Amino acid sequence: MTPSRRYLLISPCRDEAEYLRRTLDSVAAQTVPPALWIVVDDGSTDETPAILEEYAGRLPYLRVVRRADRGGRKVGPGVIEAFYAGLETVRLEDYDYLCKLDMDLDLPPRYFELLMARMEADPRVGTTSGKPWFVHPQTGALEPEVCGDEMSVGMTKFYRVACFREIGGFVRQVMWDGIDCHRCRMLGWIAESVDTEPLRFIHLRPQGASHKGIWTGRLRKGFGQYFMGTSPLYHLAVAVYHLPAYPALIGSTAMLWGYFRSWLKGLPRYDDPEFRRFLRTYQRACLRLGKRAATARINAERAQLWQASHPLADTR
């Protein structure tokens, strides 16, 4: 029997006219088109609405949801609020897969076809993605962004609907795109990103850059790690590992300051003690064994938990 491949894309966006056409064109060129693509225009003030109207007349699966201008781009919780503004307009049970897709990407033509094929081959894969590459601003060369194999990347979060529901969806706060994958692992699902040529895509705005600059984006990342519950030792190790990454030294310094500034202020953390205990156990294993081996061990240990919850293994 041919598996169902009905997938739903939801794309929050604001003032993306610079990149919008490349993303729209790359989705239009997919070998398996989406059943529905909802683009949530979150109060754009540039040419974004006009471009979306043009493409909505061309692509039968494209629907635009418009929100009032809230006065500026709202990253983190604002993006997820816009995502849910789109999700609330559909019946999620009508789809097999769900993807939160950014509007500053250039995707290869078989991108969604290959992601669904991976999930069909392994029913435990709950969320997956390809790997982002970016044009280096100084050399002009295409380079990979630093992202672990144990996470689906935030700009193309591709989910089984069943998995998305089980983890409770996205947290409406910075680090929503880390908490989700750790919750997947905690429940026995596999979260991943895959580095193969047909799944590599171009991120037109480098990850962590922020519309206000690299420093602001990495400060936010440091706060996000604090909010999620990451241990200080693990965050320090990650910052040291990322020292050579663009921009060298500055990015890691901002990540550390964002974390420890939040700690000094006593800011609230993600209110799920069981999750935070699981996260720190996993992080300690990563420091001892390396991330790849620790992830493999956690996935193996949690397989029985997943199988008990999915005895028929029909998760489409």
Disulfide bonds with the S-S distance in Angstrom:
none
